Amino acid sequence: MARLRLNTLKPGENYTAQELDSFVTTTDVALLSTNANQLFTDPDRQYKVVHEFEGFFEHSSDDGEKYFREKKAYVVEKA
């Protein structure tokens, strides 16, 4: 259970869906998954972090502009 207290993810490492759930609940990050909306359906499923980004561009529906968000973003795929 101690491993559930993650404060960062490392590219190339595997994590369970339960660990990722705990991480995004306690950390201001964006998590992108290659298996659509099924990321948290099986808490024991393993996911590999394949990319880490320091931020991303986001389109604002308010003013139509694109803004860079300085927010960690991770891409994960089923291991």
GROMACS elastic network, one bead per residue, 0.5 to 0.9 nm:
[ bonds ]
;  ai    aj funct       b0    kb
    1     4     6  0.55583   500
    1     5     6  0.80039   500
    2     5     6  0.60452   500
    2     6     6  0.86745   500
    3     6     6  0.63706   500
    3    19     6  0.73789   500
    4    18     6  0.76233   500
    4    19     6  0.50085   500
    4    20     6  0.81459   500
    4    21     6  0.89238   500
    4    22     6  0.62784   500
    4    23     6  0.73707   500
    5    19     6  0.78375   500
    5    22     6  0.72115   500
    5    23     6  0.70883   500
    5    26     6  0.86958   500
    6     9     6  0.72546   500
    6    19     6  0.74915   500
    6    20     6  0.84340   500
    6    22     6  0.77420   500
    6    23     6  0.57847   500
    6    26     6  0.87740   500
    6    27     6  0.89021   500
    7    23     6  0.69301   500
    7    26     6  0.83572   500
    7    27     6  0.72231   500
    8    23     6  0.78586   500
    8    27     6  0.85933   500
    9    13     6  0.76483   500
    9    15     6  0.85495   500
    9    20     6  0.87864   500
    9    23     6  0.85583   500
    9    49     6  0.72908   500
    9    52     6  0.82598   500
    9    74     6  0.79892   500
   10    13     6  0.56403   500
   10    14     6  0.85122   500
   10    49     6  0.66325   500
   10    50     6  0.87062   500
   10    51     6  0.87070   500
   10    52     6  0.78165   500
   11    14     6  0.84672   500
   11    48     6  0.74915   500
   11    50     6  0.53452   500
   11    51     6  0.58218   500
   11    52     6  0.64657   500
   11    74     6  0.83961   500
   11    75     6  0.88969   500
   11    76     6  0.89279   500
   12    48     6  0.61782   500
   12    49     6  0.55108   500
   12    50     6  0.58947   500
   12    51     6  0.82177   500
   13    47     6  0.82790   500
   13    48     6  0.55940   500
   13    49     6  0.58629   500
   13    50     6  0.82116   500
   14    46     6  0.61372   500
   14    47     6  0.52814   500
   14    49     6  0.64483   500
   14    76     6  0.89669   500
   14    79     6  0.71360   500
   15    18     6  0.80716   500
   15    19     6  0.60960   500
   15    20     6  0.66240   500
   15    44     6  0.89699   500
   15    45     6  0.82532   500
   15    46     6  0.54653   500
   15    47     6  0.52970   500
   15    48     6  0.63617   500
   15    49     6  0.78554   500
   15    79     6  0.89432   500
   16    19     6  0.51587   500
   16    20     6  0.63600   500
   16    21     6  0.85768   500
   16    42     6  0.88076   500
   16    43     6  0.64471   500
   16    44     6  0.53746   500
   16    45     6  0.54034   500
   16    47     6  0.59985   500
   16    48     6  0.87543   500
   17    20     6  0.50226   500
   17    21     6  0.59853   500
   17    22     6  0.85861   500
   17    39     6  0.65144   500
   17    40     6  0.55380   500
   17    41     6  0.79938   500
   17    42     6  0.66999   500
   17    44     6  0.59844   500
   17    45     6  0.56848   500
   17    46     6  0.63429   500
   17    47     6  0.68577   500
   18    21     6  0.50296   500
   18    22     6  0.62716   500
   18    23     6  0.86082   500
   18    40     6  0.71681   500
   18    42     6  0.80728   500
   18    44     6  0.65225   500
   18    45     6  0.82038   500
   19    22     6  0.51762   500
   19    23     6  0.61523   500
   19    24     6  0.88103   500
   19    43     6  0.81103   500
   19    44     6  0.88994   500
   20    24     6  0.61980   500
   20    25     6  0.84434   500
   20    31     6  0.86593   500
   20    39     6  0.89200   500
   20    40     6  0.83356   500
   20    47     6  0.85885   500
   21    24     6  0.54668   500
   21    25     6  0.61373   500
   21    26     6  0.87943   500
   21    39     6  0.88154   500
   21    40     6  0.69160   500
   21    43     6  0.84422   500
   22    25     6  0.51350   500
   22    26     6  0.63666   500
   22    27     6  0.85376   500
   23    26     6  0.54304   500
   23    27     6  0.58359   500
   23    28     6  0.88815   500
   23    29     6  0.86160   500
   24    27     6  0.51328   500
   24    28     6  0.67387   500
   24    29     6  0.62682   500
   24    30     6  0.75873   500
   24    31     6  0.74650   500
   25    28     6  0.79463   500
   28    71     6  0.70769   500
   28    72     6  0.75833   500
   29    71     6  0.58793   500
   29    72     6  0.50584   500
   29    73     6  0.56541   500
   29    74     6  0.78119   500
   30    55     6  0.89586   500
   30    71     6  0.72330   500
   30    72     6  0.63472   500
   30    74     6  0.63995   500
   30    75     6  0.86863   500
   31    72     6  0.86248   500
   31    73     6  0.57521   500
   31    74     6  0.50468   500
   31    75     6  0.61241   500
   31    76     6  0.73793   500
   32    36     6  0.86053   500
   32    73     6  0.74047   500
   32    74     6  0.60415   500
   32    76     6  0.62130   500
   32    77     6  0.86407   500
   33    36     6  0.61221   500
   33    37     6  0.78728   500
   33    38     6  0.85575   500
   33    39     6  0.66743   500
   33    47     6  0.89067   500
   33    74     6  0.84182   500
   33    75     6  0.58152   500
   33    77     6  0.58339   500
   33    78     6  0.83326   500
   34    37     6  0.88840   500
   34    39     6  0.85656   500
   34    75     6  0.75892   500
   34    76     6  0.64937   500
   34    77     6  0.51736   500
   34    78     6  0.74410   500
   35    38     6  0.60175   500
   35    39     6  0.65430   500
   35    76     6  0.87922   500
   35    77     6  0.68871   500
   35    78     6  0.72521   500
   36    39     6  0.70382   500
   37    40     6  0.78144   500
   37    41     6  0.83803   500
   38    41     6  0.52952   500
   38    42     6  0.79098   500
   39    42     6  0.74108   500
   39    43     6  0.85690   500
   39    45     6  0.85095   500
   39    47     6  0.86827   500
   39    77     6  0.89955   500
   39    78     6  0.86636   500
   40    43     6  0.60456   500
   40    45     6  0.85074   500
   41    45     6  0.85613   500
   42    45     6  0.55201   500
   43    46     6  0.84750   500
   45    78     6  0.75861   500
   45    79     6  0.80495   500
   46    77     6  0.85836   500
   46    78     6  0.61504   500
   46    79     6  0.54185   500
   47    76     6  0.59509   500
   47    77     6  0.53220   500
   48    75     6  0.84546   500
   48    76     6  0.53797   500
   48    77     6  0.54492   500
   48    78     6  0.62733   500
   48    79     6  0.54612   500
   49    52     6  0.75745   500
   49    74     6  0.67317   500
   49    75     6  0.58922   500
   49    77     6  0.67329   500
   50    74     6  0.75437   500
   50    75     6  0.56601   500
   50    76     6  0.56268   500
   50    77     6  0.70523   500
   51    73     6  0.82078   500
   51    74     6  0.56166   500
   51    75     6  0.50859   500
   51    76     6  0.72896   500
   52    55     6  0.89449   500
   52    72     6  0.71839   500
   52    73     6  0.58561   500
   52    75     6  0.65903   500
   53    56     6  0.73000   500
   53    71     6  0.81517   500
   53    72     6  0.56501   500
   53    73     6  0.50524   500
   53    74     6  0.63071   500
   53    75     6  0.86110   500
   54    69     6  0.86546   500
   54    70     6  0.62477   500
   54    71     6  0.60172   500
   54    73     6  0.65113   500
   55    68     6  0.67932   500
   55    69     6  0.53122   500
   55    72     6  0.52575   500
   55    73     6  0.61712   500
   56    67     6  0.82164   500
   56    68     6  0.55056   500
   56    69     6  0.53734   500
   56    70     6  0.68968   500
   56    71     6  0.72000   500
   56    72     6  0.81228   500
   56    73     6  0.74090   500
   57    66     6  0.62890   500
   57    67     6  0.53724   500
   57    69     6  0.60105   500
   57    70     6  0.89186   500
   58    65     6  0.84243   500
   58    66     6  0.54495   500
   58    67     6  0.53138   500
   58    68     6  0.62544   500
   58    69     6  0.68755   500
   59    62     6  0.88758   500
   59    63     6  0.87473   500
   59    64     6  0.65015   500
   59    65     6  0.58365   500
   59    67     6  0.63564   500
   59    68     6  0.89098   500
   60    63     6  0.58634   500
   60    64     6  0.52135   500
   60    65     6  0.54942   500
   60    66     6  0.60514   500
   60    67     6  0.73136   500
   61    64     6  0.53299   500
   61    65     6  0.77560   500
   62    65     6  0.81051   500
   63    66     6  0.88277   500
   68    71     6  0.88825   500
   69    72     6  0.86707   500
   76    79     6  0.88315   500
